[in-house]
């Protein structure tokens, strides 16, 4: 019995063939189009989202972005009001002498005393503390007297060691 149903098995594909899948898609698409094209077909509309709208969020973002330059301008105009500003006004650089590309000696007036500082790229160290000379003239105002005073300070430091 060849060719009959008796001993031979016929294999059935587990998945539909690509042609069958395509035909099924076309049938579904045609059914959907027919339902939409039918007169009096009610189209279901999706309800409006219950969440917040995007427009208020974008307006708030624009407001924040516009405030940033305005606040920066105000800070530059009126200062940042740091509490260290009065303390920094009590310090005044009298003169400085460059020793190398990144090293220098600096004389700082701090409350009636002059402090000789060694300034490098990595550190600041106090070299000496001297009383403020009594000359009556401000050494920072006159460059020549500042240089002479600096030379005198260097001689005093060298003599004290």
C-alpha positions as CSV (number, residue, x, y, z in Angstrom):
1,X,0.0,0.0,0.0
2,X,2.1,2.8,-1.2
3,X,0.7,6.3,-1.4
4,X,-2.2,5.5,0.8
5,X,-2.9,6.5,4.3
6,X,-1.9,3.2,5.8
7,X,1.8,3.3,6.6
8,X,3.2,6.7,5.6
9,X,3.1,9.7,7.8
10,X,2.5,13.2,6.4
11,X,4.3,15.9,8.3
12,X,2.4,19.0,9.1
13,X,4.3,22.2,9.5
14,X,4.2,23.6,13.0
15,X,4.4,27.2,11.8
16,X,2.4,28.7,9.0
17,X,4.4,29.3,5.9
18,X,5.4,32.9,5.0
19,X,2.7,32.9,2.3
20,X,0.0,31.9,4.8
21,X,1.2,34.5,7.3
22,X,1.1,37.2,4.6
23,X,-2.4,36.2,3.6
24,X,-3.6,36.3,7.2
25,X,-2.2,39.9,7.5
26,X,-3.8,41.0,4.4
27,X,-7.1,39.6,5.6
28,X,-6.9,41.4,8.9
29,X,-5.9,44.7,7.2
30,X,-8.9,44.4,4.7
31,X,-11.3,43.7,7.6
32,X,-10.0,46.8,9.5
33,X,-10.3,49.0,6.4
34,X,-13.8,47.8,5.7
35,X,-14.9,48.5,9.3
36,X,-13.5,52.1,9.0
37,X,-14.9,52.8,5.6
38,X,-18.4,51.6,6.6
39,X,-20.9,54.4,6.8
40,X,-21.8,55.3,10.4
41,X,-18.8,53.4,11.8
42,X,-18.1,54.7,15.3
43,X,-14.5,55.5,15.8
44,X,-13.4,54.9,19.3
45,X,-11.4,57.9,20.6
46,X,-8.8,57.5,23.3
47,X,-9.6,59.5,26.4
48,X,-7.5,62.5,27.2
49,X,-4.5,61.7,29.4
50,X,-5.2,62.3,33.1
51,X,-1.5,63.3,33.8
52,X,0.0,66.7,33.6
53,X,0.4,68.5,30.4
54,X,3.8,69.2,28.8
55,X,3.1,72.9,28.1
56,X,3.3,74.0,31.8
57,X,6.5,72.0,32.3
58,X,8.1,73.7,29.3
59,X,7.0,77.1,30.5
60,X,8.5,76.4,33.9
61,X,11.8,75.2,32.3
62,X,12.0,78.4,30.2
63,X,11.4,80.5,33.3
64,X,14.2,78.8,35.2
65,X,16.6,79.1,32.2
66,X,15.7,82.8,31.9
67,X,16.4,83.4,35.6
68,X,19.9,82.0,35.5
69,X,21.5,84.9,33.5
70,X,19.5,87.5,35.5
71,X,20.8,86.1,38.8
72,X,24.3,85.9,37.6
73,X,24.1,89.6,36.6
74,X,22.8,90.5,40.1
75,X,25.6,88.6,41.7
76,X,28.2,90.5,39.6
77,X,26.5,93.8,40.2
78,X,26.0,93.7,43.9
79,X,28.7,91.1,44.9
80,X,28.2,87.8,46.5
81,X,28.2,89.2,50.1
82,X,30.8,86.7,51.4
83,X,31.7,87.2,55.1
84,X,35.4,87.1,54.3
85,X,35.4,90.3,52.3
86,X,36.0,92.7,55.4
87,X,38.9,90.4,56.5
88,X,40.5,90.5,53.1
89,X,40.3,94.3,53.1
90,X,42.6,94.3,56.2
91,X,45.4,92.6,54.1
92,X,47.3,94.6,51.6
93,X,50.2,93.5,49.4
94,X,52.9,96.1,49.8
95,X,55.4,94.8,47.3
96,X,56.6,91.6,45.6
97,X,59.9,90.4,44.1
98,X,59.8,87.7,41.5
99,X,62.5,85.1,42.1
100,X,61.7,82.7,39.2
101,X,59.0,81.9,36.8
102,X,56.6,80.7,39.6
103,X,58.3,81.8,42.8
104,X,58.3,85.2,44.5
105,X,58.7,87.0,47.8
106,X,55.7,89.1,48.9
107,X,55.4,91.7,51.6
108,X,51.9,91.8,53.1
109,X,50.6,94.5,55.4
110,X,48.5,92.8,58.1
111,X,47.2,95.0,60.9
112,X,50.2,97.2,61.4
113,X,52.8,94.4,60.8
114,X,54.5,93.4,57.6
115,X,54.8,89.7,56.8
116,X,57.4,88.5,54.4
117,X,56.0,85.5,52.5
118,X,57.6,83.1,50.1
119,X,55.2,82.1,47.4
120,X,55.7,79.1,45.1
121,X,53.5,77.1,42.9
122,X,52.8,74.5,45.6
123,X,52.9,76.5,48.9
124,X,53.0,79.8,50.7
125,X,55.4,80.0,53.7
126,X,56.1,82.8,56.2
127,X,59.7,83.9,56.0
128,X,59.7,86.7,58.6
129,X,57.4,89.0,60.5
130,X,58.6,92.6,60.8
131,X,57.1,95.7,62.4
132,X,55.7,98.3,60.0
133,X,58.3,101.0,59.4
134,X,57.4,104.4,60.6
135,X,57.8,106.6,57.6
136,X,54.5,108.2,57.4
137,X,54.3,107.6,53.6
138,X,52.5,104.6,52.3
139,X,55.1,102.4,50.6
140,X,52.5,100.9,48.2
141,X,51.6,104.3,46.8
142,X,55.2,105.1,45.7
143,X,56.9,102.4,43.7
144,X,60.5,103.6,44.4
145,X,60.0,103.8,48.1
146,X,58.4,100.4,48.0
147,X,61.5,98.9,46.3
148,X,63.8,100.6,48.7
149,X,61.7,99.4,51.6
150,X,61.8,95.9,50.2
151,X,65.6,96.1,50.0
152,X,65.7,97.3,53.6
153,X,63.4,94.4,54.7
154,X,65.7,91.9,52.9
155,X,68.7,93.4,54.8
156,X,66.8,93.1,58.1
157,X,65.9,89.5,57.4
158,X,69.4,88.6,56.4
159,X,70.9,90.4,59.5
160,X,68.5,88.6,61.8
161,X,69.6,85.1,60.7
